[in-house]
Amino acid sequence: MLTTSRDVEVNMAAATTRFIGSLSPLRLTKPLLSLSAINSNYHRLYSSKRKIQVGDTLPDVNLYEGSPDNPILASELYKGKKGVLFAVLGAFTPGCTNTHIPDYLSLYEKFKEEGYMISCVSVNDPYVMKAWGISTNAAGKIRMLADPRGEFTKALGMEIDCKQVLGGIRSQKYSLVIDDGKILSINVEPEHTGLTCLLCIKNMKADDAVLQNG
């Protein structure tokens, strides 16, 4: 359900701002694997209206952790918890492996100290996500969640068409800040910039300040 009250949004944003403000400065990196570099003819599959908005809850679709026998209902993932969920183009892609995962790992202790759970979602199978987590030393720190059919990604309106080069639908790079299943902030990585998902969280700090002062 959408939350339309400005006061509620401001209150939710305030707590997030205090935590995000304590994070160390984040770096800007060159894109190692941009969508434009992958395929000059790719096109985005945006819905006419983006489905997910601040104040919404995560959709009732399954994600998978470790194996196909371990489904996790997305709407229950952050029930009674707060955290950050970020999505990447694909497991083992250079940019996501060399930038996104290391950046989140570098701030793991800070997130843990503040009680934030970190999750990574990609349109891959659960075995690939598990192997990627092990290879990047993210296992046990970042929950590596698979969205094998892209159902979660489509429910959020974040799908992009990479059929010609990556075999099907993939996810746009974004991050969500969540508290008790409710989305406090949506941070979409701009195209052609090479910005990391963590930089989107840095930008969220400015967005929250606008909410509080507006």
DOZAFI-118256 format. One record per atom (N, C-alpha, C): x, y, z; residue number from 0; residue in one letter. Coordinates in steps of 0.2 Angstrom, whole numbers, plus 2048, in hexadecimal, padded with zeros to 3 digits. Example, Ala and Ser with C-alpha at 12.3 -4.5 7.8 and 13.67 -1.06 7.14 Angstrom:
> 842_7E4_827_0_A
> 83E_7EA_827_0_A
> 842_7F0_827_0_A
> 840_7F5_823_1_S
> 844_7FB_824_1_S
> 840_800_827_1_S
END
This chain:
> 804_7FA_800_0_M
> 800_800_800_0_M
> 804_806_800_0_M
> 802_80B_7FC_1_L
> 806_812_7FC_1_L
> 805_816_802_1_L
> 80A_819_804_2_T
> 80A_81E_80A_2_T
> 80A_825_807_2_T
> 805_829_808_3_T
> 804_82F_805_3_T
> 806_835_80A_3_T
> 806_833_810_4_S
> 807_839_815_4_S
> 80E_83B_815_4_S
> 80F_841_814_5_R
> 816_844_814_5_R
> 819_843_81B_5_R
> 815_844_820_6_D
> 818_844_827_6_D
> 81B_83D_828_6_D
> 818_837_826_7_V
> 81A_831_827_7_V
> 821_830_823_7_V
> 821_832_81D_8_E
> 827_831_819_8_E
> 82D_835_81C_8_E
> 82C_83B_81F_9_V
> 831_83F_822_9_V
> 834_83B_828_9_V
> 82F_839_82C_10_N
> 831_835_832_10_N
> 836_82F_830_10_N
> 833_82B_82B_11_M
> 837_825_829_11_M
> 83E_827_826_11_M
> 83E_82D_823_12_A
> 844_82F_820_12_A
> 849_831_825_12_A
> 847_834_82A_13_A
> 84B_837_82F_13_A
> 850_832_832_13_A
> 84E_82C_834_14_A
> 852_827_837_14_A
> 857_825_832_14_A
> 855_824_82C_15_T
> 85A_822_827_15_T
> 85F_827_826_15_T
> 85D_82D_826_16_T
> 862_833_825_16_T
> 868_832_82A_16_T
> 866_831_830_17_R
> 86B_831_836_17_R
> 870_82B_834_17_R
> 86E_826_832_18_F
> 872_820_831_18_F
> 876_822_82A_18_F
> 873_823_825_19_I
> 877_824_81F_19_I
> 87C_82A_820_19_I
> 87A_82F_824_20_G
> 87F_834_825_20_G
> 885_832_828_20_G
> 885_82C_82C_21_S
> 88B_82A_82F_21_S
> 890_826_82B_21_S
> 88D_824_825_22_L
> 892_820_820_22_L
> 897_824_81E_22_L
> 89D_820_81C_23_S
> 8A3_824_819_23_S
> 8A1_826_812_23_S
> 8A5_82A_810_24_P
> 8A4_82D_809_24_P
> 8A5_827_804_24_P
> 8A1_827_7FE_25_L
> 8A1_821_7FA_25_L
> 8A4_824_7F3_25_L
> 8A7_81F_7F0_26_R
> 8AB_821_7EA_26_R
> 8A7_820_7E4_26_R
> 8A9_824_7DF_27_L
> 8A7_824_7D8_27_L
> 8AB_820_7D4_27_L
> 8A9_81B_7D0_28_T
> 8AD_817_7CC_28_T
> 8AB_817_7C5_28_T
> 8AF_815_7C1_29_K
> 8AE_815_7BA_29_K
> 8AA_80E_7B8_29_K
> 8A5_80E_7B4_30_P
> 8A1_808_7B3_30_P
> 8A5_803_7AF_30_P
> 8A5_7FD_7B2_31_L
> 8A8_7F7_7AF_31_L
> 8A4_7F4_7AA_31_L
> 89D_7F4_7AB_32_L
> 899_7F1_7A7_32_L
> 892_7F5_7A7_32_L
> 892_7FA_7A3_33_S
> 88C_7FE_7A2_33_S
> 887_7FB_79D_33_S
> 881_7FC_79E_34_L
> 87C_7F9_799_34_L
> 87D_7FC_792_34_L
> 87F_802_791_35_S
> 881_804_78A_35_S
> 886_801_787_35_S
> 88B_7FF_78B_36_A
> 891_7FB_789_36_A
> 88F_7F4_787_36_A
> 88B_7F1_78B_37_I
> 888_7EA_78A_37_I
> 885_7EA_783_37_I
> 881_7EE_781_38_N
> 87D_7EE_77B_38_N
> 87A_7F4_779_38_N
> 87C_7F7_774_39_S
> 87A_7FE_772_39_S
> 873_7FE_770_39_S
> 870_7F8_76F_40_N
> 869_7F8_76D_40_N
> 864_7F6_772_40_N
> 866_7F5_778_41_Y
> 862_7F3_77E_41_Y
> 85D_7F8_77F_41_Y
> 857_7F6_782_42_H
> 852_7FB_783_42_H
> 84F_7F9_78A_42_H
> 84D_7FE_78E_43_R
> 84A_7FD_795_43_R
> 843_7FB_794_43_R
> 841_7F7_799_44_L
> 83A_7F5_79A_44_L
> 836_7F8_79F_44_L
> 836_7FF_79F_45_Y
> 832_802_7A5_45_Y
> 82B_801_7A4_45_Y
> 827_800_7A9_46_S
> 820_801_7A9_46_S
> 81E_808_7A8_46_S
> 818_809_7A6_47_S
> 816_810_7A5_47_S
> 816_814_7AC_47_S
> 815_810_7B1_48_K
> 816_813_7B8_48_K
> 81A_80E_7BC_48_K
> 81F_811_7BF_49_R
> 823_80D_7C4_49_R
> 81F_80A_7C9_49_R
> 81F_803_7CA_50_K
> 81B_800_7CF_50_K
> 81D_802_7D6_50_K
> 824_802_7D8_51_I
> 826_802_7DF_51_I
> 827_80A_7E0_51_I
> 825_80C_7E6_52_Q
> 826_813_7E8_52_Q
> 827_813_7F0_52_Q
> 82A_818_7F2_53_V
> 82B_819_7F9_53_V
> 825_818_7FD_53_V
> 825_814_802_54_G
> 81F_813_806_54_G
> 81C_80C_805_54_G
> 81E_809_7FF_55_D
> 81B_803_7FD_55_D
> 81F_7FD_801_55_D
> 81C_7F7_801_56_T
> 820_7F2_804_56_T
> 822_7ED_7FE_56_T
> 827_7E9_800_57_L
> 82A_7E4_7FB_57_L
> 824_7E0_7F8_57_L
> 825_7DD_7F2_58_P
> 81F_7D9_7EF_58_P
> 81F_7D2_7F2_58_P
> 81A_7CF_7F1_59_D
> 819_7C8_7F3_59_D
> 81B_7C3_7EE_59_D
> 821_7C3_7ED_60_V
> 825_7BE_7E8_60_V
> 82B_7BB_7EB_60_V
> 82D_7B5_7E9_61_N
> 832_7B2_7EC_61_N
> 839_7B4_7E9_61_N
> 83E_7B5_7ED_62_L
> 845_7B5_7EC_62_L
> 848_7AE_7EE_62_L
> 84E_7AD_7EC_63_Y
> 851_7A6_7EE_63_Y
> 858_7A7_7F1_63_Y
> 859_7A4_7F6_64_E
> 860_7A5_7F9_64_E
> 864_79E_7FA_64_E
> 869_79D_7F6_65_G
> 86D_797_7F6_65_G
> 86B_792_7F2_65_G
> 864_790_7F1_66_S
> 862_78B_7ED_66_S
> 85B_78C_7EB_66_S
> 858_788_7E6_67_P
> 851_789_7E4_67_P
> 84C_787_7EA_67_P
> 84F_783_7EF_68_D
> 84B_780_7F4_68_D
> 84A_785_7FA_68_D
> 84D_78B_7F9_69_N
> 84D_790_7FF_69_N
> 84A_796_7FC_69_N
> 843_796_7FB_70_P
> 840_79C_7F9_70_P
> 83F_7A1_7FF_70_P
> 83F_7A7_7FE_71_I
> 83E_7AD_803_71_I
> 839_7B2_800_71_I
> 833_7B2_804_72_L
> 82E_7B7_801_72_L
> 831_7BE_802_72_L
> 831_7C2_7FD_73_A
> 835_7C9_7FD_73_A
> 831_7CD_803_73_A
> 82A_7CD_803_74_S
> 827_7D1_807_74_S
> 828_7CF_80F_74_S
> 82B_7C9_810_75_E
> 82D_7C7_817_75_E
> 834_7C9_819_75_E
> 838_7CA_814_76_L
> 83F_7CB_814_76_L
> 842_7D0_81A_76_L
> 83E_7D5_81A_77_Y
> 840_7DB_81F_77_Y
> 83B_7DC_824_77_Y
> 837_7D7_825_78_K
> 832_7D8_82A_78_K
> 835_7D8_831_78_K
> 834_7DE_834_79_G
> 837_7DF_83B_79_G
> 83E_7E0_83B_79_G
> 840_7E2_835_80_K
> 848_7E4_834_80_K
> 848_7EA_830_80_K
> 84E_7ED_830_81_K
> 850_7F2_82B_81_K
> 856_7F0_827_81_K
> 857_7F3_822_82_G
> 85D_7F1_81E_82_G
> 85D_7F5_817_82_G
> 862_7F3_813_83_V
> 862_7F5_80C_83_V
> 862_7EF_807_83_V
> 85E_7F0_802_84_L
> 85E_7EB_7FD_84_L
> 861_7EE_7F6_84_L
> 866_7EB_7F3_85_F
> 868_7EE_7ED_85_F
> 868_7E8_7E8_85_F
> 867_7EB_7E1_86_A
> 866_7E6_7DC_86_A
> 86C_7E8_7D7_86_A
> 86E_7E3_7D3_87_V
> 874_7E3_7CF_87_V
> 872_7E0_7C8_87_V
> 876_7E2_7C3_88_L
> 874_7E0_7BC_88_L
> 875_7D8_7BC_88_L
> 87A_7D5_7BF_89_G
> 87B_7CE_7BF_89_G
> 881_7CC_7C3_89_G
> 880_7C6_7C6_90_A
> 886_7C3_7CA_90_A
> 88C_7C2_7C5_90_A
> 892_7C4_7C8_91_F
> 898_7C3_7C5_91_F
> 89A_7C8_7BF_91_F
> 895_7CD_7BE_92_T
> 897_7D2_7B9_92_T
> 89C_7D6_7BC_92_T
> 8A1_7D9_7B8_93_P
> 8A6_7DD_7BB_93_P
> 8A5_7E2_7C0_93_P
> 8A0_7E7_7BD_94_G
> 89F_7ED_7C2_94_G
> 89C_7EB_7C8_94_G
> 897_7E6_7C8_95_C
> 894_7E4_7CE_95_C
> 899_7E0_7D3_95_C
> 89D_7DD_7D0_96_T
> 8A2_7D9_7D4_96_T
> 8A7_7DD_7D7_96_T
> 8AA_7E2_7D3_97_N
> 8AF_7E6_7D5_97_N
> 8AE_7EC_7D9_97_N
> 8A7_7EE_7D8_98_T
> 8A5_7F5_7DB_98_T
> 8A0_7F4_7E1_98_T
> 89A_7F1_7DE_99_H
> 894_7F1_7E3_99_H
> 895_7ED_7E9_99_H
> 897_7E6_7E8_100_I
> 898_7E2_7EE_100_I
> 89D_7E5_7F2_100_I
> 8A3_7E6_7F0_101_P
> 8A8_7E9_7F4_101_P
> 8A6_7EF_7F8_101_P
> 8A3_7F4_7F5_102_D
> 8A0_7FA_7F9_102_D
> 89C_7F8_7FE_102_D
> 897_7F3_7FD_103_Y
> 893_7F2_803_103_Y
> 897_7EE_808_103_Y
> 89B_7EA_806_104_L
> 89F_7E6_80B_104_L
> 8A3_7EB_80F_104_L
> 8A6_7F0_80C_105_S
> 8AA_7F5_810_105_S
> 8A6_7F8_816_105_S
> 89F_7F9_815_106_L
> 89B_7FC_81A_106_L
> 897_7F7_81E_106_L
> 899_7F0_81D_107_Y
> 895_7EB_821_107_Y
> 894_7EC_828_107_Y
> 89A_7EE_82B_108_E
> 89A_7EF_833_108_E
> 896_7F4_835_108_E
> 896_7FA_831_109_K
> 892_800_832_109_K
> 88A_7FE_832_109_K
> 888_7FA_82C_110_F
> 881_7F8_82C_110_F
> 87F_7F4_831_110_F
> 884_7EF_833_111_K
> 882_7EA_838_111_K
> 881_7EE_83F_111_K
> 886_7F2_840_112_E
> 885_7F6_847_112_E
> 87F_7FA_847_112_E
> 87C_7FC_842_113_E
> 876_800_842_113_E
> 870_7FB_841_113_E
> 871_7F5_840_114_G
> 86B_7F0_840_114_G
> 868_7EF_839_114_G
> 86C_7F1_834_115_Y
> 86A_7F1_82D_115_Y
> 86C_7EA_82A_115_Y
> 868_7E7_827_116_M
> 869_7E0_823_116_M
> 86A_7E2_81C_116_M
> 86F_7E0_818_117_I
> 871_7E1_811_117_I
> 86F_7DB_80D_117_I
> 86B_7DC_808_118_S
> 869_7D7_803_118_S
> 86B_7D9_7FC_118_S
> 86D_7D5_7F8_119_C
> 86F_7D6_7F1_119_C
> 86A_7D1_7ED_119_C
> 867_7D4_7E8_120_V
> 862_7D1_7E3_120_V
> 865_7D1_7DC_120_V
> 864_7CC_7D9_121_S
> 866_7CB_7D2_121_S
> 862_7C6_7CE_121_S
> 861_7C8_7C8_122_V
> 85D_7C3_7C3_122_V
> 862_7BD_7C1_122_V
> 863_7B9_7C6_123_N
> 867_7B3_7C5_123_N
> 864_7AD_7C9_123_N
> 867_7A7_7C7_124_D
> 865_7A2_7CB_124_D
> 868_7A2_7D2_124_D
> 865_79E_7D7_125_P
> 868_79F_7DE_125_P
> 86F_79B_7DF_125_P
> 870_797_7DB_126_Y
> 877_794_7DB_126_Y
> 87C_799_7D9_126_Y
> 87B_79C_7D4_127_V
> 880_7A1_7D1_127_V
> 881_7A7_7D7_127_V
> 87B_7A9_7DA_128_M
> 87C_7AE_7DF_128_M
> 880_7AC_7E5_128_M
> 87F_7A5_7E7_129_K
> 882_7A3_7EC_129_K
> 88A_7A3_7EB_129_K
> 88B_7A0_7E5_130_A
> 893_7A0_7E3_130_A
> 896_7A7_7E2_130_A
> 892_7AC_7E0_131_W
> 894_7B3_7E0_131_W
> 896_7B5_7E7_131_W
> 891_7B4_7EB_132_G
> 892_7B6_7F2_132_G
> 898_7B3_7F5_132_G
> 89A_7AD_7F4_133_I
> 8A0_7AA_7F7_133_I
> 8A6_7AD_7F3_133_I
> 8A6_7AE_7ED_134_S
> 8AC_7B0_7E9_134_S
> 8AE_7B7_7EB_134_S
> 8A9_7BB_7ED_135_T
> 8AA_7C2_7EF_135_T
> 8AA_7C3_7F7_135_T
> 8AA_7BE_7FA_136_N
> 8AB_7BE_802_136_N
> 8A5_7C2_805_136_N
> 89F_7C2_801_137_A
> 899_7C5_804_137_A
> 895_7C0_808_137_A
> 896_7BA_807_138_A
> 892_7B5_80A_138_A
> 892_7B6_812_138_A
> 88C_7B6_815_139_G
> 88C_7B7_81C_139_G
> 88B_7BE_81E_139_G
> 88C_7C3_819_140_K
> 88C_7CA_81B_140_K
> 886_7CD_816_140_K
> 886_7CB_810_141_I
> 881_7CE_80C_141_I
> 87D_7C8_809_141_I
> 876_7C8_80A_142_R
> 872_7C3_808_142_R
> 871_7C3_800_142_R
> 873_7BE_7FD_143_M
> 874_7BD_7F6_143_M
> 86D_7BA_7F3_143_M
> 869_7BE_7F1_144_L
> 862_7BB_7EF_144_L
> 861_7BB_7E8_144_L
> 85E_7B6_7E5_145_A
> 85D_7B4_7DE_145_A
> 856_7B6_7DC_145_A
> 855_7B9_7D7_146_D
> 84F_7BA_7D4_146_D
> 84F_7B7_7CD_146_D
> 84E_7B0_7CD_147_P
> 850_7AD_7C6_147_P
> 84B_7AE_7C0_147_P
> 845_7B0_7C2_148_R
> 840_7B1_7BC_148_R
> 83F_7B9_7BC_148_R
> 842_7BD_7C0_149_G
> 841_7C4_7BF_149_G
> 83B_7C6_7C2_149_G
> 837_7C2_7C6_150_E
> 831_7C4_7C8_150_E
> 831_7CA_7CD_150_E
> 836_7CA_7D2_151_F
> 837_7CF_7D7_151_F
> 839_7D6_7D3_151_F
> 83D_7D5_7CE_152_T
> 840_7DB_7CB_152_T
> 83A_7DE_7C7_152_T
> 836_7DA_7C3_153_K
> 830_7DC_7C0_153_K
> 82B_7E0_7C4_153_K
> 82A_7DD_7CA_154_A
> 825_7DF_7CF_154_A
> 827_7E6_7D1_154_A
> 82D_7E8_7D1_155_L
> 830_7EE_7D3_155_L
> 830_7F3_7CD_155_L
> 82F_7F1_7C7_156_G
> 830_7F5_7C1_156_G
> 837_7F7_7BF_156_G
> 83C_7F2_7C1_157_M
> 843_7F4_7C0_157_M
> 846_7EF_7BB_157_M
> 842_7EC_7B7_158_E
> 845_7E8_7B2_158_E
> 848_7EB_7AC_158_E
> 84D_7E8_7A9_159_I
> 850_7EB_7A3_159_I
> 851_7E5_79E_159_I
> 851_7E6_798_160_D
> 851_7E1_793_160_D
> 859_7E0_791_160_D
> 85C_7DA_793_161_C
> 862_7D9_791_161_C
> 863_7D2_78D_161_C
> 85D_7D0_789_162_K
> 85D_7CA_786_162_K
> 863_7C8_781_162_K
> 865_7CE_77E_163_Q
> 86A_7CC_778_163_Q
> 871_7CB_77B_163_Q
> 872_7CD_781_164_V
> 879_7CC_784_164_V
> 879_7C8_78A_164_V
> 874_7C8_78E_165_L
> 874_7C5_795_165_L
> 86E_7C0_795_165_L
> 86B_7BF_790_166_G
> 866_7B9_78F_166_G
> 85F_7BA_792_166_G
> 85D_7C0_794_167_G
> 857_7C2_796_167_G
> 856_7C8_79A_167_G
> 851_7C8_79E_168_I
> 850_7CE_7A2_168_I
> 855_7CE_7A8_168_I
> 857_7D4_7A9_169_R
> 85C_7D6_7AF_169_R
> 859_7DC_7B3_169_R
> 85C_7DD_7B8_170_S
> 85A_7E3_7BD_170_S
> 85E_7E9_7BC_170_S
> 85B_7EE_7BC_171_Q
> 85E_7F5_7BD_171_Q
> 862_7F5_7C3_171_Q
> 867_7F9_7C4_172_K
> 86B_7F9_7CA_172_K
> 867_7FF_7CF_172_K
> 865_7FD_7D5_173_Y
> 862_801_7D9_173_Y
> 863_7FF_7E0_173_Y
> 861_803_7E5_174_S
> 861_801_7EC_174_S
> 85B_803_7F0_174_S
> 858_7FF_7F4_175_L
> 853_801_7F8_175_L
> 855_801_800_175_L
> 852_806_803_176_V
> 853_806_80B_176_V
> 84C_804_80D_176_V
> 84C_7FF_812_177_I
> 846_7FC_814_177_I
> 846_7FC_81C_177_I
> 840_7FD_81E_178_D
> 83F_7FC_826_178_D
> 838_7F9_827_178_D
> 839_7F3_82A_179_D
> 833_7EE_82B_179_D
> 82F_7ED_825_179_D
> 832_7EC_81F_180_G
> 82F_7EA_819_180_G
> 82D_7F0_815_180_G
> 82D_7F6_818_181_K
> 82B_7FC_814_181_K
> 831_800_811_181_K
> 830_802_80B_182_I
> 836_805_807_182_I
> 836_80D_809_182_I
> 83C_80F_80C_183_L
> 83D_815_80E_183_L
> 840_81A_809_183_L
> 844_816_804_184_S
> 847_81A_7FF_184_S
> 849_816_7F9_184_S
> 848_818_7F3_185_I
> 84A_815_7ED_185_I
> 84F_819_7E9_185_I
> 855_815_7E8_186_N
> 85A_819_7E5_186_N
> 85D_815_7DF_186_N
> 85B_818_7D9_187_V
> 85C_815_7D3_187_V
> 863_818_7D0_187_V
> 867_813_7CE_188_E
> 86D_815_7CB_188_E
> 86C_818_7C4_188_E
> 86E_81F_7C3_189_P
> 86D_822_7BC_189_P
> 871_81E_7B7_189_P
> 86E_81E_7B1_190_E
> 872_81B_7AB_190_E
> 878_81F_7A9_190_E
> 87D_81B_7A6_191_H
> 883_81E_7A3_191_H
> 887_821_7A8_191_H
> 886_820_7AF_192_T
> 88A_824_7B3_192_T
> 890_820_7B7_192_T
> 88F_819_7B7_193_G
> 893_815_7BB_193_G
> 893_816_7C2_193_G
> 88E_819_7C5_194_L
> 88D_81A_7CC_194_L
> 88B_814_7CF_194_L
> 88E_813_7D5_195_T
> 88C_80C_7D9_195_T
> 886_80D_7DC_195_T
> 883_807_7DE_196_C
> 87D_807_7E2_196_C
> 87E_80B_7E9_196_C
> 884_80B_7EB_197_L
> 885_80E_7F2_197_L
> 885_816_7F1_197_L
> 887_818_7EB_198_L
> 886_81F_7EA_198_L
> 87F_822_7E9_198_L
> 87B_81D_7E7_199_C
> 873_81F_7E8_199_C
> 871_81F_7EF_199_C
> 874_81C_7F3_200_I
> 872_81C_7FA_200_I
> 875_823_7FD_200_I
> 87B_825_7FA_201_K
> 87E_82C_7FC_201_K
> 879_831_7FA_201_K
> 876_830_7F4_202_N
> 872_835_7F1_202_N
> 86B_835_7F5_202_N
> 869_830_7F8_203_M
> 863_82F_7FC_203_M
> 864_834_802_203_M
> 86A_835_805_204_K
> 86B_83A_80B_204_K
> 868_841_809_204_K
> 86A_843_803_205_A
> 868_849_801_205_A
> 860_84A_800_205_A
> 85D_844_7FD_206_D
> 856_844_7FC_206_D
> 853_844_803_206_D
> 855_841_808_207_D
> 852_841_80E_207_D
> 852_848_811_207_D
> 858_84B_810_208_A
> 858_852_813_208_A
> 853_857_810_208_A
> 852_856_809_209_V
> 84D_85A_806_209_V
> 846_858_809_209_V
> 845_852_80B_210_L
> 83E_850_80E_210_L
> 83D_854_814_210_L
> 843_853_818_211_Q
> 842_856_81F_211_Q
> 842_85E_81F_211_Q
> 845_861_81A_212_N
> 845_868_81A_212_N
> 83F_86B_816_212_N
> 83C_866_812_213_G
> 836_869_80E_213_G
> 830_86A_811_213_G
END
